[in-house]
Amino acid sequence: MSALVLIIEDEPDLVAMLEYNLKKEGYQTRSALTGGDGLELAWQEPAPDLILLDLMLPDISGNEVCRKLRGSAQTENVPILMVTAKGEEIDRIVGFEMGADDYIIKPF
């Protein structure tokens, strides 16, 4: 079975592009346009193998989503990549403090 990537991103065009490219490379995907929906999908079985997480979501900040994911036994060890337009050093520091494993700045 191929790895499952959860995309939590509020830009539908970016979600479509990420899904297309990941599937083309053999990955499975799940997608959510809000933090709340993303948390629900993250806690479904099977657990994702990787989470791509935007910081600026319409309902809950990506940092808060990351904190909740790290606080759950189901997702505490799942790698989280912050994918965001917020590229200031303080944004990266906060993201890492919340539990992100890496930080990718849009556009990429």
DSSP file (Angstrom, degrees, kcal/mol; ACC not computed):
  #  RESIDUE AA STRUCTURE BP1 BP2  ACC     N-H-->O    O-->H-N    N-H-->O    O-->H-N    TCO  KAPPA ALPHA  PHI   PSI    X-CA   Y-CA   Z-CA
    1    1 A M              0   0    0      0, 0.0     2,-0.1     0, 0.0     3,-0.1   0.000 360.0 360.0 360.0 138.7    0.0    0.0    0.0
    2    2 A S        -     0   0    0      1,-0.1    25,-0.1    24,-0.1    24,-0.1  -0.373 360.0 -86.1 -80.3 160.4    1.3    3.5   -0.9
    3    3 A A        -     0   0    0     -2,-0.1    25,-2.8     1,-0.1     2,-0.5  -0.296  38.5-130.8 -65.4 147.7    1.9    6.2    1.7
    4    4 A L  E     -a   28   0A   0     43,-0.2    45,-3.1    23,-0.2    46,-1.3  -0.903  18.6-164.8-106.0 123.6   -1.1    8.5    2.6
    5    5 A V  E     -ab  29  50A   0     23,-2.7    25,-1.9    -2,-0.5     2,-0.5  -0.935   6.8-152.6-110.2 125.6   -0.6   12.2    2.5
    6    6 A L  E     -ab  30  51A   0     44,-2.8    46,-3.1    -2,-0.5     2,-0.6  -0.868   8.7-159.8 -96.9 125.6   -3.1   14.5    4.2
    7    7 A I  E     -ab  31  52A   0     23,-2.8    25,-2.4    -2,-0.5     2,-0.6  -0.931   9.9-175.9-108.0 119.5   -3.3   18.0    2.7
    8    8 A I  E     +ab  32  53A   0     44,-3.2    46,-2.7    -2,-0.6     2,-0.3  -0.907  32.9 133.5-115.8 100.6   -4.8   20.7    4.9
    9    9 A E        -     0   0    0     23,-2.2    48,-0.1    -2,-0.6     6,-0.1  -0.993  49.6-148.7-153.7 135.0   -5.0   23.8    2.7
   10   10 A D  S    S+     0   0    0     -2,-0.3    23,-0.1    46,-0.2    47,-0.0   0.477  76.5  88.8 -91.7  -1.3   -7.7   26.4    2.0
   11   11 A E     >  -     0   0    0      1,-0.2     4,-2.3     2,-0.0     3,-0.5  -0.841  62.0-160.8 -97.8 105.1   -6.7   27.1   -1.6
   12   12 A P  H  > S+     0   0    0      0, 0.0     4,-2.6     0, 0.0     5,-0.2   0.839  89.1  54.2 -55.2 -37.4   -8.6   24.6   -3.8
   13   13 A D  H  > S+     0   0    0      2,-0.2     4,-2.1     1,-0.2     5,-0.1   0.900 110.2  46.3 -65.2 -39.6   -6.3   25.2   -6.8
   14   14 A L  H  > S+     0   0    0     -3,-0.5     4,-2.7     2,-0.2     5,-0.2   0.890 111.3  52.4 -68.8 -39.4   -3.2   24.4   -4.7
   15   15 A V  H  X S+     0   0    0     -4,-2.3     4,-3.0     2,-0.2     5,-0.2   0.939 110.0  49.0 -59.1 -47.0   -4.9   21.3   -3.2
   16   16 A A  H  X S+     0   0    0     -4,-2.6     4,-2.5     1,-0.2    -2,-0.2   0.902 112.3  48.0 -61.2 -42.0   -5.7   20.1   -6.8
   17   17 A M  H  X S+     0   0    0     -4,-2.1     4,-2.3     2,-0.2    -1,-0.2   0.917 113.9  46.2 -66.2 -43.7   -2.1   20.6   -7.9
   18   18 A L  H  X S+     0   0    0     -4,-2.7     4,-2.7     2,-0.2     5,-0.3   0.933 113.8  48.6 -64.6 -45.9   -0.7   18.9   -4.8
   19   19 A E  H  X S+     0   0    0     -4,-3.0     4,-2.8    -5,-0.2     5,-0.3   0.933 111.5  50.1 -59.0 -46.7   -3.1   16.0   -5.2
   20   20 A Y  H  X S+     0   0    0     -4,-2.5     4,-2.2    -5,-0.2    -2,-0.2   0.944 114.9  42.3 -57.4 -50.9   -2.4   15.6   -8.9
   21   21 A N  H  X S+     0   0    0     -4,-2.3     4,-1.1     2,-0.2    -1,-0.2   0.875 115.3  48.8 -68.9 -37.9    1.4   15.5   -8.4
   22   22 A L  H  <>S+     0   0    0     -4,-2.7     5,-2.5    -5,-0.2     3,-0.4   0.930 113.3  46.8 -66.5 -44.7    1.3   13.3   -5.3
   23   23 A K  H ><5S+     0   0    0     -4,-2.8     3,-1.7    -5,-0.3    -2,-0.2   0.883 107.2  58.0 -64.0 -37.8   -1.0   10.7   -7.0
   24   24 A K  H 3<5S+     0   0    0     -4,-2.2    -1,-0.2    -5,-0.3    -2,-0.2   0.818 106.7  49.5 -60.0 -30.8    1.2   10.8  -10.1
   25   25 A E  T 3<5S-     0   0    0     -4,-1.1    -1,-0.3    -3,-0.4    -2,-0.2   0.361 128.8 -97.9 -91.2   4.0    4.1    9.7   -7.9
   26   26 A G  T < 5S+     0   0    0     -3,-1.7    -3,-0.2     1,-0.3     2,-0.2   0.539  78.4 133.5  97.0   7.4    2.0    6.9   -6.4
   27   27 A Y      < -     0   0    0     -5,-2.5    -1,-0.3    -6,-0.1     2,-0.3  -0.583  50.8-130.9 -88.3 153.2    0.8    8.4   -3.1
   28   28 A Q  E     -a    4   0A   0    -25,-2.8   -23,-2.7    -2,-0.2     2,-0.3  -0.720  29.3-158.0 -91.2 152.8   -2.7    8.3   -1.8
   29   29 A T  E     -a    5   0A   0     -2,-0.3     2,-0.3   -25,-0.2   -23,-0.2  -0.961  21.8-171.9-134.7 153.6   -4.2   11.7   -0.6
   30   30 A R  E     -a    6   0A   0    -25,-1.9   -23,-2.8    -2,-0.3     2,-0.4  -0.956  20.9-160.7-130.2 149.6   -6.9   13.1    1.6
   31   31 A S  E     -a    7   0A   0     -2,-0.3     2,-0.3   -25,-0.2   -23,-0.2  -0.984  14.4-177.6-138.6 146.5   -7.7   16.8    1.6
   32   32 A A  E     -a    8   0A   0    -25,-2.4   -23,-2.2    -2,-0.4    -2,-0.0  -0.997  18.1-157.5-139.6 142.0   -9.4   19.3    3.8
   33   33 A L  S    S+     0   0    0     -2,-0.3     2,-0.3   -25,-0.2   -25,-0.1   0.485  81.0  45.5 -95.5  -5.8  -10.0   23.0    3.2
   34   34 A T  S  > S-     0   0    0     23,-0.1     4,-2.0     1,-0.1     5,-0.1  -0.921  81.5-120.0-133.3 160.3  -10.4   23.9    6.9
   35   35 A G  H  > S+     0   0    0     -2,-0.3     4,-2.4    25,-0.2     5,-0.2   0.899 112.9  53.1 -65.0 -41.0   -8.4   23.1   10.0
   36   36 A G  H  > S+     0   0    0      1,-0.2     4,-1.9     2,-0.2    -1,-0.2   0.922 111.4  44.8 -61.8 -44.9  -11.4   21.4   11.7
   37   37 A D  H  > S+     0   0    0      1,-0.2     4,-2.4     2,-0.2    -1,-0.2   0.879 111.3  55.3 -65.7 -36.9  -12.0   19.1    8.7
   38   38 A G  H  X S+     0   0    0     -4,-2.0     4,-2.3     2,-0.2    -2,-0.2   0.899 105.8  50.6 -62.7 -41.0   -8.3   18.4    8.6
   39   39 A L  H  X S+     0   0    0     -4,-2.4     4,-1.6     2,-0.2    -1,-0.2   0.923 109.8  50.7 -62.7 -43.5   -8.2   17.3   12.2
   40   40 A E  H  < S+     0   0    0     -4,-1.9     4,-0.3     1,-0.2    -2,-0.2   0.922 113.0  45.5 -59.6 -44.1  -11.2   14.9   11.6
   41   41 A L  H >< S+     0   0    0     -4,-2.4     3,-1.0     1,-0.2    -1,-0.2   0.854 109.1  56.2 -68.4 -34.4   -9.4   13.4    8.5
   42   42 A A  H 3< S+     0   0    0     -4,-2.3    -1,-0.2     1,-0.2    -2,-0.2   0.840 107.3  49.2 -65.0 -32.5   -6.1   13.1   10.4
   43   43 A W  T 3< S+     0   0    0     -4,-1.6    -1,-0.2    -5,-0.2    -2,-0.2   0.406  91.5 100.4 -92.2   2.6   -7.8   11.1   13.1
   44   44 A Q  S <  S-     0   0    0     -3,-1.0    -3,-0.0    -4,-0.3    -4,-0.0  -0.528  82.4 -73.8 -81.7 155.3   -9.4    8.6   10.7
   45   45 A E  S    S+     0   0    0     -2,-0.2     2,-0.1     2,-0.1    -2,-0.1  -0.767 115.4  42.9 -90.8 140.8   -8.0    5.2   10.0
   46   46 A P  S    S-     0   0    0      0, 0.0    -2,-0.2     0, 0.0     3,-0.1   0.613  93.7-133.5 -75.6 153.1   -5.6    4.6    8.5
   47   47 A A        -     0   0    0     -2,-0.1   -43,-0.2     1,-0.1    -4,-0.1  -0.365  29.3-100.5 -66.2 148.3   -3.6    7.5    9.9
   48   48 A P        -     0   0    0      0, 0.0   -43,-0.2     0, 0.0     3,-0.1  -0.325  15.9-144.7 -67.9 155.8   -1.7    9.6    7.4
   49   49 A D  S    S+     0   0    0    -45,-3.1     2,-0.3     1,-0.3   -44,-0.2   0.638  86.0  12.4 -90.4 -18.8    2.0    9.0    6.8
   50   50 A L  E     -b    5   0A   0    -46,-1.3   -44,-2.8    28,-0.1     2,-0.5  -0.978  66.1-149.9-156.4 144.3    2.6   12.8    6.2
   51   51 A I  E     -bc   6  80A   0     28,-2.3    30,-3.0    -2,-0.3     2,-0.6  -0.986   1.6-160.1-122.7 126.2    0.6   16.0    6.7
   52   52 A L  E     -bc   7  81A   0    -46,-3.1   -44,-3.2    -2,-0.5     2,-0.5  -0.931  24.0-171.3 -99.7 118.6    1.0   19.1    4.6
   53   53 A L  E     -bc   8  82A   0     28,-2.9    30,-2.7    -2,-0.6     2,-0.2  -0.950  18.0-148.9-126.7 121.0   -0.4   21.9    6.7
   54   54 A D        -     0   0    0    -46,-2.7    30,-0.2    -2,-0.5     3,-0.2  -0.539  10.4-145.9 -77.2 149.0   -1.1   25.5    5.7
   55   55 A L  S    S+     0   0    0     28,-0.3     7,-3.3     1,-0.2     2,-1.2   0.863  86.3  60.9 -82.8 -38.3   -0.8   28.1    8.5
   56   56 A M        +     0   0    0      5,-0.2   -46,-0.2     6,-0.1    -1,-0.2  -0.689  68.5 160.2 -99.5  86.7   -3.6   30.5    7.4
   57   57 A L        -     0   0    0     -2,-1.2   -23,-0.1     3,-0.3     5,-0.1  -0.699  46.6-119.4-102.8 157.0   -6.8   28.5    7.5
   58   58 A P  S    S+     0   0    0      0, 0.0     3,-0.1     0, 0.0   -24,-0.1   0.744 103.9  21.7 -71.4 -22.9  -10.3   30.0    7.6
   59   59 A D  S    S+     0   0    0      1,-0.4     2,-0.4     0, 0.0   -25,-0.1   0.816 128.8  16.6-113.6 -44.3  -11.4   28.5   10.9
   60   60 A I  S    S-     0   0    0      3,-0.0    -1,-0.4     4,-0.0    -3,-0.3  -0.988  82.5-107.6-132.7 139.1   -8.4   27.5   13.0
   61   61 A S     >  -     0   0    0     -2,-0.4     4,-2.3     1,-0.1     3,-0.3  -0.338  25.9-120.9 -65.6 150.1   -4.8   28.6   12.6
   62   62 A G  H  > S+     0   0    0     -7,-3.3     4,-2.7     1,-0.2     5,-0.2   0.840 114.2  58.7 -58.4 -34.0   -2.4   26.0   11.2
   63   63 A N  H  > S+     0   0    0     -8,-0.4     4,-2.3     2,-0.2    -1,-0.2   0.904 106.9  46.6 -62.9 -40.3   -0.3   26.4   14.4
   64   64 A E  H  > S+     0   0    0     -3,-0.3     4,-2.3     2,-0.2    -2,-0.2   0.897 111.5  51.1 -68.8 -40.1   -3.3   25.4   16.5
   65   65 A V  H  X S+     0   0    0     -4,-2.3     4,-2.5     2,-0.2    -2,-0.2   0.931 110.7  49.7 -60.0 -44.7   -4.0   22.4   14.2
   66   66 A C  H  X S+     0   0    0     -4,-2.7     4,-2.5     1,-0.2    -2,-0.2   0.917 109.3  51.2 -60.2 -45.1   -0.4   21.4   14.6
   67   67 A R  H  X S+     0   0    0     -4,-2.3     4,-1.3     1,-0.2    -1,-0.2   0.908 111.7  47.3 -59.4 -43.1   -0.5   21.6   18.4
   68   68 A K  H  < S+     0   0    0     -4,-2.3     4,-0.4     2,-0.2    -1,-0.2   0.883 110.7  51.7 -67.5 -38.4   -3.7   19.5   18.4
   69   69 A L  H >< S+     0   0    0     -4,-2.5     3,-1.0     1,-0.2     6,-0.4   0.912 110.7  48.0 -63.9 -41.7   -2.1   16.9   16.1
   70   70 A R  H 3< S+     0   0    0     -4,-2.5    -1,-0.2     1,-0.2    -2,-0.2   0.763 108.2  56.4 -69.9 -24.8    0.9   16.7   18.3
   71   71 A G  T 3< S+     0   0    0     -4,-1.3     2,-0.4    -5,-0.2    -1,-0.2   0.480  93.2  84.4 -85.5  -2.3   -1.3   16.3   21.4
   72   72 A S  S X> S-     0   0    0     -3,-1.0     4,-1.5    -4,-0.4     3,-0.8  -0.856  72.9-141.8-105.4 134.5   -3.1   13.3   20.0
   73   73 A A  T 34 S+     0   0    0     -2,-0.4     4,-0.3     1,-0.2    -1,-0.1   0.816 102.1  59.5 -59.9 -30.4   -1.7    9.7   20.4
   74   74 A Q  T 34 S+     0   0    0      1,-0.2    -1,-0.2     2,-0.1     3,-0.1   0.818 122.7  18.2 -68.5 -30.9   -3.0    9.0   16.8
   75   75 A T  T X4 S+     0   0    0     -3,-0.8     3,-1.3    -6,-0.4    -2,-0.2   0.323  87.4 108.4-125.8   6.5   -0.9   11.7   15.2
   76   76 A E  T 3< S+     0   0    0     -4,-1.5    -3,-0.1     1,-0.3    -2,-0.1   0.779  91.2  37.1 -61.4 -26.2    1.8   12.6   17.6
   77   77 A N  T 3  S+     0   0    0     -4,-0.3    -1,-0.3    -3,-0.1    -2,-0.1   0.343  86.8 113.5-108.1   5.7    4.5   11.0   15.4
   78   78 A V  S <  S-     0   0    0     -3,-1.3   -28,-0.1    -9,-0.2   -29,-0.1  -0.653  74.8-113.3 -78.5 127.1    3.2   11.8   12.0
   79   79 A P        -     0   0    0      0, 0.0   -28,-2.3     0, 0.0     2,-0.5  -0.352  31.5-157.8 -60.9 138.0    5.6   14.2   10.2
   80   80 A I  E     -c   51   0A   0     19,-0.3    21,-2.9   -30,-0.2    22,-1.3  -0.980   7.9-166.6-123.0 123.3    4.1   17.6    9.6
   81   81 A L  E     -cd  52 102A   0    -30,-3.0   -28,-2.9    -2,-0.5     2,-0.4  -0.944  17.2-140.6-107.6 118.3    5.3   20.0    6.9
   82   82 A M  E     -cd  53 103A   0     20,-2.5    22,-3.7    -2,-0.6     2,-0.5  -0.651  17.5-170.3 -74.5 128.6    4.1   23.6    7.2
   83   83 A V  E     + d   0 104A   0    -30,-2.7   -28,-0.3    -2,-0.4     2,-0.3  -0.938  29.6 135.7-123.3 104.8    3.3   24.9    3.7
   84   84 A T  E     - d   0 105A   0     20,-2.3    22,-2.7    -2,-0.5   -30,-0.0  -0.962  63.7-128.3-152.3 160.0    2.6   28.6    3.9
   85   85 A A  S    S+     0   0    0     -2,-0.3     2,-1.1    20,-0.2    20,-0.1   0.560  84.3  99.9 -84.6 -11.1    3.2   32.0    2.5
   86   86 A K        +     0   0    0      1,-0.2    -2,-0.1     5,-0.1    -1,-0.0  -0.656  43.6 162.3 -80.8 101.6    4.3   33.3    5.9
   87   87 A G        +     0   0    0     -2,-1.1    -1,-0.2     4,-0.1    18,-0.1   0.315  22.6 124.6-108.7   8.3    8.0   33.2    5.6
   88   88 A E  S  > S-     0   0    0      1,-0.1     4,-1.8     4,-0.0     3,-0.4  -0.341  70.3-117.4 -67.7 151.9    9.2   35.4    8.4
   89   89 A E  H  > S+     0   0    0      1,-0.2     4,-2.5     2,-0.2     5,-0.2   0.877 114.9  55.3 -57.1 -39.9   11.7   33.9   10.8
   90   90 A I  H  > S+     0   0    0      1,-0.2     4,-2.6     2,-0.2    -1,-0.2   0.869 104.7  54.1 -63.9 -35.6    9.3   34.2   13.7
   91   91 A D  H  > S+     0   0    0     -3,-0.4     4,-2.3     2,-0.2    -1,-0.2   0.912 110.5  46.2 -63.6 -42.1    6.6   32.3   11.8
   92   92 A R  H  X S+     0   0    0     -4,-1.8     4,-2.6     2,-0.2     5,-0.2   0.914 111.7  51.4 -66.3 -42.5    9.1   29.4   11.2
   93   93 A I  H  X S+     0   0    0     -4,-2.5     4,-2.4     2,-0.2    -2,-0.2   0.940 111.8  46.3 -60.2 -47.7   10.2   29.5   14.9
   94   94 A V  H  X S+     0   0    0     -4,-2.6     4,-2.0     1,-0.2    -1,-0.2   0.913 111.3  53.0 -61.7 -42.9    6.5   29.3   16.1
   95   95 A G  H  X>S+     0   0    0     -4,-2.3     5,-2.4     1,-0.2     4,-0.7   0.918 111.0  45.6 -58.8 -44.7    5.8   26.5   13.6
   96   96 A F  H ><5S+     0   0    0     -4,-2.6     3,-0.7     1,-0.2    -1,-0.2   0.878 110.6  53.8 -67.0 -37.1    8.7   24.4   14.9
   97   97 A E  H 3<5S+     0   0    0     -4,-2.4    -1,-0.2     1,-0.2    -2,-0.2   0.832 105.3  54.5 -65.6 -31.0    7.7   25.1   18.5
   98   98 A M  H 3<5S-     0   0    0     -4,-2.0    -1,-0.2    -5,-0.2   -28,-0.2   0.658 132.0 -91.4 -76.1 -15.7    4.2   23.9   17.8
   99   99 A G  T <<5S+     0   0    0     -3,-0.7   -19,-0.3    -4,-0.7    -3,-0.2   0.495  70.2 153.5 121.0   5.4    5.7   20.6   16.5
  100  100 A A      < -     0   0    0     -5,-2.4    -1,-0.2    -6,-0.2   -19,-0.2  -0.358  33.7-153.0 -64.3 146.4    6.2   21.1   12.7
  101  101 A D  S    S-     0   0    0    -21,-2.9     2,-0.3     1,-0.3   -20,-0.2   0.738  74.1  -4.1 -91.1 -27.2    9.0   18.9   11.3
  102  102 A D  E     -d   81   0A   0    -22,-1.3   -20,-2.5    -7,-0.1     2,-0.4  -0.960  62.5-134.3-158.7 172.5    9.8   21.2    8.4
  103  103 A Y  E     -d   82   0A   0     -2,-0.3     2,-0.5   -22,-0.2   -20,-0.2  -0.984  13.0-170.9-142.1 119.3    8.6   24.5    6.8
  104  104 A I  E     -d   83   0A   0    -22,-3.7   -20,-2.3    -2,-0.4     2,-0.5  -0.959  16.8-142.2-116.2 128.9    8.1   25.1    3.1
  105  105 A I  E     -d   84   0A   0     -2,-0.5   -20,-0.2   -22,-0.2   -18,-0.1  -0.774  30.4 -97.9 -96.6 129.2    7.4   28.7    1.9
  106  106 A K  S    S+     0   0    0    -22,-2.7     2,-0.1    -2,-0.5   -19,-0.1  -0.545  96.3  53.9 -79.5 151.1    4.9   29.3   -0.9
  107  107 A P              0   0    0      0, 0.0    -2,-0.1     0, 0.0   -23,-0.0   0.610 360.0 360.0 -77.5 153.4    5.2   29.8   -3.8
  108  108 A F              0   0    0     -2,-0.1    -2,-0.1    -4,-0.1    -3,-0.0   0.323 360.0 360.0-130.8 360.0    7.2   26.7   -4.6
